[in-house]
């Protein structure tokens, strides 16, 4: 893990040249290449994680409802009576 960090740090230090990102209407952002990569990597992670959080939260709510329903159903039932043959 430390080796990967050191390699990425060396990559960032070697790529400190300025990069210009041009938006619409004449807006632009100037920053080092390493910063640009880090920002867009973070945006990519966030755009992948946020939708999955919503799905996980919905599934947890559904699981809690099903557990509650199962608990309520098992409380109200009595052990089944045995059928004796005649």
Backbone as JSON Lines, residues from 0, in Angstrom:
{"i":0,"aa":"X","n":[0.82,-1.19,0.0],"ca":[0.0,0.0,0.0],"c":[0.87,1.26,0.0]}
{"i":1,"aa":"X","n":[1.93,1.22,0.79],"ca":[2.84,2.36,0.85],"c":[3.52,2.57,-0.5]}
{"i":2,"aa":"X","n":[3.85,1.47,-1.16],"ca":[4.5,1.56,-2.46],"c":[3.57,2.23,-3.48]}
{"i":3,"aa":"X","n":[2.3,1.86,-3.45],"ca":[1.34,2.48,-4.39],"c":[1.22,3.97,-4.11]}
{"i":4,"aa":"X","n":[1.15,4.33,-2.82],"ca":[1.06,5.74,-2.46],"c":[2.29,6.5,-2.97]}
{"i":5,"aa":"X","n":[3.47,5.94,-2.77],"ca":[4.69,6.6,-3.21],"c":[4.75,6.73,-4.73]}
{"i":6,"aa":"X","n":[4.28,5.72,-5.44],"ca":[4.24,5.8,-6.91],"c":[3.28,6.89,-7.37]}
{"i":7,"aa":"X","n":[2.12,6.96,-6.74],"ca":[1.16,8.0,-7.12],"c":[1.65,9.39,-6.75]}
{"i":8,"aa":"X","n":[2.34,9.51,-5.61],"ca":[2.91,10.79,-5.22],"c":[3.98,11.23,-6.22]}
{"i":9,"aa":"X","n":[4.84,10.3,-6.64],"ca":[5.86,10.62,-7.63],"c":[5.22,11.03,-8.96]}
{"i":10,"aa":"X","n":[4.14,10.35,-9.33],"ca":[3.42,10.69,-10.55],"c":[2.88,12.11,-10.46]}
{"i":11,"aa":"X","n":[2.3,12.44,-9.3],"ca":[1.73,13.78,-9.11],"c":[2.82,14.85,-9.16]}
{"i":12,"aa":"X","n":[3.96,14.57,-8.54],"ca":[5.04,15.55,-8.52],"c":[5.64,15.76,-9.91]}
{"i":13,"aa":"X","n":[5.66,14.71,-10.73],"ca":[6.22,14.83,-12.08],"c":[5.25,15.53,-13.03]}
{"i":14,"aa":"X","n":[3.98,15.59,-12.67],"ca":[2.96,16.18,-13.55],"c":[2.36,17.43,-12.92]}
{"i":15,"aa":"X","n":[3.2,18.34,-12.53],"ca":[2.74,19.59,-11.92],"c":[2.55,20.7,-12.97]}
{"i":16,"aa":"X","n":[2.68,20.36,-14.23],"ca":[2.45,21.34,-15.29],"c":[0.99,21.77,-15.26]}
{"i":17,"aa":"X","n":[0.78,23.01,-15.59],"ca":[-0.59,23.53,-15.59],"c":[-1.4,23.01,-16.75]}
{"i":18,"aa":"X","n":[-2.66,22.78,-16.5],"ca":[-3.61,22.31,-17.51],"c":[-4.79,23.27,-17.47]}
{"i":19,"aa":"X","n":[-5.33,23.57,-18.63],"ca":[-6.48,24.47,-18.71],"c":[-7.7,23.67,-19.13]}
{"i":20,"aa":"X","n":[-8.74,23.76,-18.33],"ca":[-10.01,23.13,-18.66],"c":[-10.95,24.25,-19.06]}
{"i":21,"aa":"X","n":[-11.41,24.2,-20.31],"ca":[-12.27,25.27,-20.84],"c":[-13.73,24.85,-20.79]}
{"i":22,"aa":"X","n":[-14.54,25.67,-20.14],"ca":[-15.98,25.46,-20.05],"c":[-16.64,26.28,-21.15]}
{"i":23,"aa":"X","n":[-17.97,26.26,-21.15],"ca":[-18.74,27.09,-22.07],"c":[-18.74,28.54,-21.59]}
{"i":24,"aa":"X","n":[-19.07,29.44,-22.46],"ca":[-19.19,30.87,-22.2],"c":[-17.87,31.5,-21.74]}
{"i":25,"aa":"X","n":[-16.78,30.93,-22.16],"ca":[-15.47,31.53,-21.89],"c":[-14.89,31.25,-20.52]}
{"i":26,"aa":"X","n":[-15.55,30.45,-19.71],"ca":[-14.99,30.11,-18.4],"c":[-13.91,29.07,-18.56]}
{"i":27,"aa":"X","n":[-12.88,29.18,-17.75],"ca":[-11.83,28.17,-17.76],"c":[-11.24,28.02,-16.37]}
{"i":28,"aa":"X","n":[-10.65,26.84,-16.14],"ca":[-10.03,26.52,-14.86],"c":[-8.62,26.04,-15.13]}
{"i":29,"aa":"X","n":[-7.68,26.65,-14.47],"ca":[-6.27,26.27,-14.62],"c":[-5.8,25.66,-13.32]}
{"i":30,"aa":"X","n":[-5.22,24.46,-13.42],"ca":[-4.71,23.76,-12.24],"c":[-3.67,22.75,-12.71]}
{"i":31,"aa":"X","n":[-2.86,22.24,-11.8],"ca":[-1.91,21.18,-12.17],"c":[-2.66,19.91,-12.6]}
{"i":32,"aa":"X","n":[-2.01,19.14,-13.46],"ca":[-2.62,17.93,-14.0],"c":[-3.02,16.96,-12.89]}
{"i":33,"aa":"X","n":[-2.17,16.81,-11.89],"ca":[-2.47,15.88,-10.81],"c":[-3.73,16.29,-10.06]}
{"i":34,"aa":"X","n":[-3.93,17.58,-9.86],"ca":[-5.13,18.06,-9.18],"c":[-6.37,17.79,-10.03]}
{"i":35,"aa":"X","n":[-6.26,18.06,-11.33],"ca":[-7.39,17.79,-12.24],"c":[-7.77,16.31,-12.19]}
{"i":36,"aa":"X","n":[-6.78,15.43,-12.26],"ca":[-7.06,14.0,-12.23],"c":[-7.71,13.6,-10.91]}
{"i":37,"aa":"X","n":[-7.22,14.14,-9.81],"ca":[-7.77,13.82,-8.5],"c":[-9.22,14.29,-8.39]}
{"i":38,"aa":"X","n":[-9.51,15.49,-8.86],"ca":[-10.87,16.02,-8.8],"c":[-11.83,15.16,-9.62]}
{"i":39,"aa":"X","n":[-11.45,14.84,-10.83],"ca":[-12.35,14.07,-11.68],"c":[-12.46,12.61,-11.24]}
{"i":40,"aa":"X","n":[-11.41,12.08,-10.62],"ca":[-11.48,10.75,-10.04],"c":[-12.49,10.76,-8.89]}
{"i":41,"aa":"X","n":[-12.44,11.79,-8.06],"ca":[-13.4,11.92,-6.96],"c":[-14.83,12.07,-7.45]}
{"i":42,"aa":"X","n":[-15.01,12.84,-8.52],"ca":[-16.35,13.0,-9.1],"c":[-16.86,11.65,-9.62]}
{"i":43,"aa":"X","n":[-15.98,10.88,-10.23],"ca":[-16.36,9.55,-10.72],"c":[-16.76,8.62,-9.6]}
{"i":44,"aa":"X","n":[-15.99,8.64,-8.52],"ca":[-16.34,7.8,-7.37],"c":[-17.68,8.22,-6.79]}
{"i":45,"aa":"X","n":[-17.87,9.52,-6.6],"ca":[-19.13,10.02,-6.02],"c":[-20.32,9.66,-6.91]}
{"i":46,"aa":"X","n":[-20.16,9.77,-8.22],"ca":[-21.28,9.47,-9.11],"c":[-21.59,7.97,-9.14]}
{"i":47,"aa":"X","n":[-20.67,7.13,-8.72],"ca":[-20.95,5.7,-8.62],"c":[-21.48,5.3,-7.27]}
{"i":48,"aa":"X","n":[-21.02,5.95,-6.22],"ca":[-21.39,5.55,-4.86],"c":[-22.76,6.1,-4.47]}
{"i":49,"aa":"X","n":[-23.07,7.32,-4.83],"ca":[-24.33,7.94,-4.4],"c":[-25.57,7.16,-4.86]}
{"i":50,"aa":"X","n":[-25.66,6.73,-6.11],"ca":[-26.84,5.94,-6.49],"c":[-26.92,4.61,-5.75]}
{"i":51,"aa":"X","n":[-25.77,4.0,-5.46],"ca":[-25.81,2.73,-4.75],"c":[-26.25,2.9,-3.31]}
{"i":52,"aa":"X","n":[-25.96,4.04,-2.7],"ca":[-26.41,4.3,-1.33],"c":[-27.94,4.34,-1.28]}
{"i":53,"aa":"X","n":[-28.56,4.94,-2.28],"ca":[-30.02,5.0,-2.33],"c":[-30.61,3.59,-2.44]}
{"i":54,"aa":"X","n":[-30.01,2.75,-3.25],"ca":[-30.49,1.38,-3.42],"c":[-30.33,0.6,-2.12]}
{"i":55,"aa":"X","n":[-29.18,0.75,-1.47],"ca":[-28.93,0.03,-0.21],"c":[-29.92,0.48,0.87]}
{"i":56,"aa":"X","n":[-30.18,1.77,0.95],"ca":[-31.13,2.28,1.95],"c":[-32.53,1.72,1.69]}
{"i":57,"aa":"X","n":[-32.94,1.68,0.44],"ca":[-34.26,1.13,0.11],"c":[-34.34,-0.35,0.48]}
{"i":58,"aa":"X","n":[-33.28,-1.11,0.2],"ca":[-33.27,-2.53,0.52],"c":[-33.29,-2.77,2.03]}
{"i":59,"aa":"X","n":[-32.59,-1.93,2.78],"ca":[-32.61,-2.07,4.25],"c":[-34.0,-1.8,4.82]}
{"i":60,"aa":"X","n":[-34.66,-0.76,4.3],"ca":[-36.03,-0.49,4.74],"c":[-36.94,-1.67,4.44]}
{"i":61,"aa":"X","n":[-36.8,-2.24,3.25],"ca":[-37.63,-3.37,2.86],"c":[-37.35,-4.58,3.76]}
{"i":62,"aa":"X","n":[-36.07,-4.82,4.07],"ca":[-35.72,-5.92,4.96],"c":[-36.32,-5.73,6.35]}
{"i":63,"aa":"X","n":[-36.24,-4.5,6.88],"ca":[-36.82,-4.23,8.19],"c":[-38.33,-4.48,8.19]}
{"i":64,"aa":"X","n":[-39.01,-4.05,7.13],"ca":[-40.45,-4.29,7.02],"c":[-40.75,-5.78,6.99]}
{"i":65,"aa":"X","n":[-39.97,-6.54,6.21],"ca":[-40.21,-7.98,6.1],"c":[-39.93,-8.68,7.42]}
{"i":66,"aa":"X","n":[-38.88,-8.26,8.13],"ca":[-38.58,-8.86,9.44],"c":[-39.69,-8.57,10.43]}
{"i":67,"aa":"X","n":[-40.18,-7.33,10.42],"ca":[-41.27,-6.94,11.31],"c":[-42.52,-7.75,10.99]}
{"i":68,"aa":"X","n":[-42.81,-7.91,9.71],"ca":[-43.98,-8.68,9.3],"c":[-43.83,-10.14,9.7]}
{"i":69,"aa":"X","n":[-42.65,-10.71,9.53],"ca":[-42.41,-12.1,9.91],"c":[-42.55,-12.27,11.42]}
{"i":70,"aa":"X","n":[-42.01,-11.33,12.19],"ca":[-42.11,-11.39,13.65],"c":[-43.57,-11.31,14.09]}
{"i":71,"aa":"X","n":[-44.34,-10.42,13.47],"ca":[-45.75,-10.28,13.83],"c":[-46.54,-11.54,13.46]}
{"i":72,"aa":"X","n":[-46.22,-12.16,12.34],"ca":[-46.93,-13.36,11.9],"c":[-46.58,-14.55,12.78]}
{"i":73,"aa":"X","n":[-45.35,-14.67,13.22],"ca":[-44.98,-15.81,14.05],"c":[-45.51,-15.67,15.47]}
{"i":74,"aa":"X","n":[-45.72,-14.45,15.97],"ca":[-46.28,-14.24,17.31],"c":[-47.73,-14.67,17.38]}
{"i":75,"aa":"X","n":[-48.46,-14.38,16.34],"ca":[-49.91,-14.64,16.36],"c":[-50.27,-16.09,16.1]}
{"i":76,"aa":"X","n":[-49.36,-16.91,15.64],"ca":[-49.71,-18.28,15.3],"c":[-49.41,-19.21,16.46]}
{"i":77,"aa":"X","n":[-50.16,-20.25,16.54],"ca":[-49.97,-21.29,17.56],"c":[-49.39,-22.49,16.84]}
{"i":78,"aa":"X","n":[-48.72,-23.32,17.57],"ca":[-48.14,-24.53,16.97],"c":[-49.25,-25.32,16.29]}
{"i":79,"aa":"X","n":[-48.99,-25.83,15.12],"ca":[-50.04,-26.55,14.38],"c":[-50.45,-27.81,15.13]}
{"i":80,"aa":"X","n":[-51.73,-28.07,15.1],"ca":[-52.26,-29.27,15.76],"c":[-51.9,-30.48,14.93]}
{"i":81,"aa":"X","n":[-51.64,-31.58,15.62],"ca":[-51.3,-32.81,14.9],"c":[-52.59,-33.49,14.47]}
{"i":82,"aa":"X","n":[-52.55,-34.06,13.34],"ca":[-53.71,-34.78,12.81],"c":[-53.53,-36.23,13.17]}
{"i":83,"aa":"X","n":[-54.5,-36.75,13.89],"ca":[-54.42,-38.16,14.26],"c":[-55.23,-38.97,13.27]}
{"i":84,"aa":"X","n":[-54.69,-40.09,12.94],"ca":[-55.42,-40.94,11.99],"c":[-56.56,-41.65,12.7]}
{"i":85,"aa":"X","n":[-57.63,-41.85,11.99],"ca":[-58.8,-42.48,12.58],"c":[-58.82,-43.95,12.26]}
